[in-house]
Amino acid sequence: MPTLYETKPWREHRARVLARDSECYLAGVAGECRGALHVHHVDPLSEGGPAFPDDVGLVVLCARHHTLVHDWRQRKEKTWKRCPHHHRTHEARQQCEARLNKAA
């Protein structure tokens, strides 16, 4: 079974995002851009983020900045408290985690 990124709907959605944002979101802010452009989910699929989010849920990053964002997130997540509950929406889970981390 193909992953999301191997499906035709994703390739079409990705093409629309790349047409909308033709350069790295972090260009000029986080050092020199390098590599191919990637479409990055702001709310990761692994955390319940939508596969096909609206306009603000996807950003274009160069390969270098995409790697840096994921590396930063992995380091940061080690200090976050994770919500043990099963929420119906991604937003509800985020709110619960925010409460947990604020109390810490």
C-alpha positions as CSV (number, residue, x, y, z in Angstrom):
1,M,0.0,0.0,0.0
2,P,1.5,3.4,-1.0
3,T,2.3,6.0,1.7
4,L,0.5,9.4,1.5
5,Y,3.5,10.9,-0.3
6,E,3.3,8.3,-3.1
7,T,-0.4,9.1,-3.9
8,K,-1.7,11.1,-6.8
9,P,-3.8,13.4,-4.5
10,W,-0.7,14.3,-2.5
11,R,1.4,15.0,-5.6
12,E,-1.3,17.3,-6.9
13,H,-1.7,19.1,-3.5
14,R,2.1,19.4,-3.2
15,A,2.3,20.9,-6.7
16,R,-0.3,23.5,-5.8
17,V,1.7,24.5,-2.6
18,L,4.9,24.7,-4.6
19,A,3.2,26.9,-7.2
20,R,1.9,29.1,-4.4
21,D,5.2,29.4,-2.6
22,S,8.1,29.1,-5.0
23,E,10.9,29.6,-2.4
24,C,11.9,28.4,1.0
25,Y,9.8,29.8,3.9
26,L,13.0,30.4,5.9
27,A,15.0,32.0,3.0
28,G,16.9,34.9,4.4
29,V,16.1,34.1,8.0
30,A,17.9,30.9,8.9
31,G,21.0,31.0,6.7
32,E,21.6,29.9,3.1
33,C,19.1,27.7,1.4
34,R,20.3,24.5,-0.2
35,G,18.8,21.6,-2.0
36,A,15.4,20.7,-3.4
37,L,12.2,22.3,-2.2
38,H,10.1,20.2,0.2
39,V,6.5,20.7,1.3
40,H,6.5,20.5,5.2
41,H,3.5,19.7,7.4
42,V,3.3,22.3,10.2
43,D,1.3,19.9,12.3
44,P,3.0,16.5,11.7
45,L,0.9,13.6,10.5
46,S,2.4,11.5,13.3
47,E,0.8,13.8,15.8
48,G,-2.7,13.7,14.2
49,G,-2.2,16.6,11.8
50,P,-4.3,16.6,8.7
51,A,-2.9,15.0,5.5
52,F,-4.2,17.8,3.3
53,P,-4.3,20.9,5.5
54,D,-5.4,24.3,4.5
55,D,-3.1,27.0,3.2
56,V,-1.3,27.7,6.5
57,G,-0.8,24.0,7.3
58,L,1.9,23.4,4.7
59,V,5.0,25.4,4.1
60,V,7.8,25.1,1.5
61,L,11.3,24.5,2.9
62,C,14.6,23.8,1.1
63,A,16.2,20.5,2.0
64,R,18.6,22.1,4.4
65,H,16.0,24.0,6.4
66,H,13.6,21.0,6.3
67,T,16.3,18.9,8.0
68,L,17.0,21.7,10.6
69,V,13.3,22.0,11.4
70,H,13.0,18.3,12.1
71,D,16.2,18.2,14.1
72,W,15.0,21.1,16.2
73,R,11.6,19.6,16.8
74,Q,13.1,16.2,17.9
75,R,15.4,18.0,20.4
76,K,12.5,20.2,21.7
77,E,10.1,17.3,22.0
78,K,12.3,15.5,24.5
79,T,11.3,18.2,27.0
80,W,7.6,18.2,26.2
81,K,4.9,16.3,28.1
82,R,2.7,14.3,25.8
83,C,-1.0,14.1,26.3
84,P,-2.0,10.5,27.1
85,H,-5.6,11.0,26.1
86,H,-7.4,10.2,22.9
87,H,-8.9,13.4,21.5
88,R,-11.3,13.7,18.6
89,T,-9.5,16.6,17.0
90,H,-5.9,17.6,16.6
91,E,-6.7,21.0,18.1
92,A,-8.1,19.4,21.3
93,R,-4.9,17.4,21.6
94,Q,-2.8,20.5,21.2
95,Q,-4.8,22.4,23.8
96,C,-4.4,19.5,26.3
97,E,-0.6,19.3,25.7
98,A,-0.4,23.1,26.2
99,R,-2.1,22.8,29.6
100,L,0.2,19.9,30.6
101,N,3.3,21.8,29.6
102,K,2.2,25.1,31.2
103,A,1.7,23.3,34.5
104,A,5.2,21.9,34.3
